[in-house]
């Protein structure tokens, strides 16, 4: 609700809070009570004053929202840089796209707050209750989410802890999808069943944090510190654990299949109870027998032989050139540096597979599933990802699915991506010269520094494309 300047200058009327009457000055100064309810119009007055403070206007003051009850209120799109929200109650408040740089939320109740797209860089979130909070797309660079406890003076000078109904310093069931937590500190905090999928957690500190059953799917964990953290049941599908520190972390039932982690030092962590890919040499059957049975299965239309299943199998560096493994399952497998050129992989499942630096020159991937596969640095010159005819004549086409696949620096010249699904795919620094992208779904794909000379893009869906050259 907008507030005009005259109302701000003249409004000394009391604010009704239940049966109590308080002026704005009293609301802002009263730190000895618990939470004081404030309405949206009154909040707008405080926010207007903070706007003036940020503009450097004479007599203006930084917003002090200490111990205010702002539950269910809307602060979206505002600039609250350096605002003081110590001990504030903000349950179910909306702060989408709000600028909260260096804001103080020490011991605040932030349960179920929507911080979608908000800037919380260098914010103080120590001791805050973050249960069910939505940090989707938020910037939490260098934010401090460690434990903290707020105390209040009571009778006889004794101190009483102030906290939300839930325990403080928790991220219980929070959503941090695609959030940037570069350098964030979350030591000793609880991050139970939290969705951290696609989050940028580069150099974040999770020392002794409880991350039980957290979902790190697709997260960037480069340099993150999980020393003594509880990662029981955590999911790391497609996550990048480059230089990640796991010293003395608990990884019981943690699922690390599909994760990139060859640079992780595992000397000081027990991975015996974690779920890891198994090497192809340790399978119950010889590789050649598996390939022979798959050939029988294909040639007989499934009546003989056995379909090849390489899910969660480490086949890094293997040479399987010109093989026909159509409809085989390679999900969560490791195929880094393998040689599979001119192979037939129609209708295969490569979801979450590690296919970095693989040679797939001239391969047929029509109708294949490659969601979240990592093909960075792969050689795919002349490969096919176009639609596979379905059923009888006129039955339509089954396109290849590369949603959120990583193809950074890949050789993709002359590749047929017509009608393929590349939504959210990372094609940065790739060679796409003469590639056919007609009719492809490229929504939110990243083409930063990609070479698109001679590429065909007619009827491609370019909504939200990043780094795309514009005429």
N, C-alpha and C positions, 0 to 999 in steps of 0.2 A: 504494500500500500504506500503510495508516494506521500512524502511529507514536505510541505513548502517551507521556505526559509523563515517566513513570518511566524509559523507555528513553532519552529525550533527556537527562535529568539524569545518568544513571549511565553512559551509553555512551561509554567512552574507549577501546574496543577498536580495534585497527588495521583499516584498510580494505585489502582485498586488491586490488591493481592489477597484474595480470600476476603477476610474481614479487616485486614490491615491496610493502612494508608502510608505510602512512602513516596518521597520525591525521587526524581532521577538521581540526584546527588546521593541520597541515602542508599538507593539501590546499588550504586557503583562503589560506595564506601563500606557497606556492611559486609565484613568478612567473617564475622563471628557466628552468623546464623548458618544454617545449611543452605538449601537452594531457595532463591527468591524467584517466583514465576514472573516472567515478562511477556508481554503480548507482542505480536508482530509490529503494530504501529510504533510502540515504544522502542522496539529493537531498531526500527528504521532510523529513529532519532540518533541513537548511539552510532549507527553505521555511518550516518551523514557526518557526524562529528569526526569519525575516524578518517573519512574521505578528506576532510579539511586538514586533518593532521598530516596525512600523506602528501598533501599539496603544499605543506609548509605554511599554512595560513596562521597569522598571529593570533594567539589565544586558544588555538585548537589543542585537543588532547588525544593521545592514543586511547583507543577503546579499551576499557577495563570491563570485561564480561565475567569477572570472577564470581563463581558460585551462583550465577544466574541459571534459571531453569528455562532453557530454550528448546525444550522437547517439541518436536513436530513443526518447528518454525523453518522458514526458508531463507537461507543466506546465499543462495546460488548467484554466481557471477560477480560477487562483490570482491573488493580488494581489502583483505584483512591482514595484510603484512604486519607482523610484530604485534598483533592483537593479543591481549592477555585473557585467556579463557581458563585460568587455573581453577580446578575443581568444578567447572561448569557442568551442568546436566544438559546434554544435547540429544537424548534418546530419540531416534527416528527423525532427526533434523535432516534437512537437505542442504548440502554444500557443494553442489555440482558446479564444476568449472570455477570454483572459488579460489582466489589467491590467498594462501595462508602461509607464505614464506616466513620462517622464523617465528611463527605464532606459538604461543605457550598454552598447551593443553595438558599441563601436568595434572595427573590424577583426575582428569575429566571423565565423565560418563558419556562415551560416544557409541553406545550400543545401537546398532542398526542405522548408523548415519550413512548417507550416500555421499561419498567423496569422489564420485565419478569425474575423471578429468581434472581434479583439483591439484593445485600446486602446494605441496606440504614440505618442500625442500627445507631442511634445517629446522623443521618444527620439533618442539619438545613434547613428545607423547609419553614420557615416562610415567608409569603407573596408571595410564589411561585404560579404561575398559573398552576394548575394541571388538566385542562379541558381535558377529554378524555384520560388521561394517563392510561397505563396498568401496574398495580402492581401485576399481577397474580404470585403467588408463591414468591413474594418478601418479604424480611425481613425488616420491618420498626420499629423494637424494639427501643423504646425510641426516635423515630424521632419526631421532633418538627414541626408541620404543622399549628401553630397558625398564626394569622394575622401579617403582617409586611408591612412596606412601605419604599421604597427606594427613596431618594431625591437626586437631582442634583443641583449643584450651577450654576446659570445663571447670566445674567447681573445684575448689581447693588447689587450683593451679595444675590439676592433672591433665594429661593429654589423651585425647580419644581419636582413634583413626577414623578418617572419613573415606568411604568407598561406595561404589555402586552396589546394587543388589548382588551382582556377580563379583567374583574376585577381581582385583585390579590387575593391570598389565597382562590382559589376555587378548588373543586374536581368535578366540573360539569361533569357528565357522565363518571367519571373515573371508571376503572375496578380494583378492589382489591381482586379478587377471590383467595381464599386460601392464601392471604397475611398474614404475621404475624406483627400485629401492637401493640404488647405487650408494654404497658407503653407509647404509642405514645400520643402526645399532639396535639389536633385539635381544641382547643378552638376558638370560634368566626369565624371559617372557614365555607365555603359553601361546602356542599357535596351533591349537588342536583342530584337526579336520578342516584346515584352511585351504581355500582354492588360490594357489599361487601360480596357476598355469600362465605361461607366456610372460611372466613377470621378469623384469630386469633386476636381478639381485647381485649385480657385479660388485664385489668387494663388501657386500653386506656382512655384518657380524651377528651370528646367531649363537654365540657362546652360551652353552648350558640352557639353551631354549628348548622348550617342549614342543616339538613339531610332529607329534604323533599323528599319523594318517594324513598329513598335509599332502596336497596335490601340487607337485612341481612340474607337471607336464609342459614341455617346451620352454621351461624357464632357463634364463642365462645366469649361471652360478659361477662365473669366472672370478676366481679369487675370493669367493665367499668363505667365511670361517664358521664351521659347524662344530668346533671343538666341544666335546662332552655334550653335544646336543642329543636329545631323544628323537630319533627319526624312525621309531617303530612304525611299520606299516606304511611309510611314506612312499609316494609314487613319483618316479623320476623319468617316465617315458619321454624320450626325445630331449631331455634336459642336457645342457652343456656344462660339464663339471671341470672345466679347464682350471688347473691350479687351485681347485677347491680343497679346503682343509677339513679333514674328517677325523682328526685325532681323537681317539677314545669316544667317538660317537656311537650311539646304540642304533644298529641297523637291522634289528630283528624283524623279519618279514618285509623289509623294505624292498620295493620292486625297482631294480636298476636296469631292467631290460630296455633296450632302445636308447640308453643314455650314452653320451660321449664322455668317457672318463679315463682314457689311456694315460693322461698326464697327472692323474690323481695319485698321491702317495698313500698307499694302503698299508704301510708298515705298522702304523700305530692304531689300527682299527680292525675289529673283528667282523669279517664279512661272511662268516660261515653260515649264518642264519638268514642272509639276504638272498634275494632272488636275482641271479645273474645268468647271462647266456651260457650255454654249454658248448664246448668245442665239438666240431663235426667229427673229429677223430674219436670222441668218447661216446658216440651214438651206439645204439644196440646193433645197428646194421651198417655194413660198408656203404660208402657213398655210391660206388658203381652199382650195387644192388638196388639202391633207392632209385637211381636214374633209370635202370632197366625196368623196374616195376612201374615207374611212372609212364614210361613209353608204352608198356602194355595197356595201362589204364587209358591212355589217350587213344591208342589204336583200336581198342575194343569198345570205346564209348562208355567206359566205366564198368564193364561187365567182368573184366579181368584186371589183374595187377592192383597196385595201390597208389593213390595220389600222393605226390611228394609233399612232405611237411617239414619245412626248415624253420619254423617259427622258433625264435629265441635261440638260434644256433649261430655259432661263430664260424664263419667261412672266409674270414679275412685273407686276401691274397690268393685265393683259389683260382685255378684256370679252368673255366667251363665254357670256352668259346664254342659257338655254333650249336649249343645245346637247345633242345626243345623241352621247355619246362612250363608250357602253357598251363594256366590254372593252378600252379603250385603256390604254396603258402610260404612266404619269406618274411612275414610280419615280425617285427622286433629283432630281426637277424642282424648280424654284423658281416657286411660284404665289402668293407673298406679295402681298396687297392686290388679288388678281384678283377679278373679278365673274363667278361661275358659278352664280348662283341658278337654281333650278328645272331644273337640268340632270339628265341621265340618265347616271349613272356606275356602273351595275350591273357587277359583276365587273371593275372597273378595278383597276389596281395603282398605289397611291400610297405604297408603302413608302419611307420616308426623305424624303418630299417636304416642302418648306418651304411650309406653307399658312397661315402666320400672318396674322391679320386678313383672311382671305379671306371673301367673301360666298357661302355655300353654302345659303342659305335655301331650304327645300323640295326639296333635291336627293335623289336616290335612289341610295344607296350599298349596296344589298342585295348581299351576296356579294362586296363589294369588299375588297381587302387594303390596310390602312393601318398596318401595323406600323411603329412608330417615326416616323410622320409627325408633324410639328409643326403643330398646329392651334390654338395659343395665340391667344386673342382672336378666333377665327373666329366668324362668324354662321352657326349651323346650325339655327335655329328651324324645327321641323316636318320636319327631314330624316329619312330612313329608313335604318337600319342593321340592320334585322331580317333574318331568313333568307329566302333565295331558293329557291323550290321546285326540286328537282333531278329531272330525268327525268320519267317518267310518274307518274301518281297513286300516292301512297304511297312515292315515291322519297326522301323526307326533305327537309331544308332545308339550304341552304348559308349559314351566318351570316357577317356581316362580321367582319373580324379587325382589331382596334385594339390589339393587344398593344404595351405600352410607348409608346403614342402620347401626345403632350403636348397636353392640352386646357385648359391653365390659362386661367382667365378667359373661357372660350368661352361663347357664348349657345346653350344646349342645351335651352331650354324646349320641351316637347312633342315632343322627339326620340324616335323609336322605336329603342331599343337592345335590344329583346327578343331573347334568345338570342345576342347579340353577344359576342365575346371582347374584354374590356377588361382582361385580366390585366396588372398593372403599369402601367396607364395613369395619367397625372397629370390629375385633374379638379379640382384645387384652385381655389377661388375661382370656379368655374363656376356658371352658372344652369341648374339641372336641374329647375326647377319643372314638374310634370306630365309629366316624362319617363317613358317605359316601359322599365324595366330588368328586367322579369320574365324569369327564366331566364338572365340575363346572367352571364358569368363575370367576376367582379370581384376575383379573388384578387390581393392586394397592391396594389390600386388606391388612389390618394390622393384623398380627398374633403375635405381640410382646407378649411374655410370655404365649402364648396359649399352652394348653396341647393337643398334636396331637398323643398321643400314640395309635397305632392300627388304625389310620384313613386311609381311602382309598383315594388315590389321583391320581390314574392312569388317564391319559388323561386330567387332570385339567389344565386350562390355568393359569400359575403362573407368567406371565410377570409383573414385577414391584412390586411383593409381598414384603411387609416389615416384618421384624422380623421372617422370615421363617427359620426353622432349615435346614442347608445344610450339606450333608454328605461330 
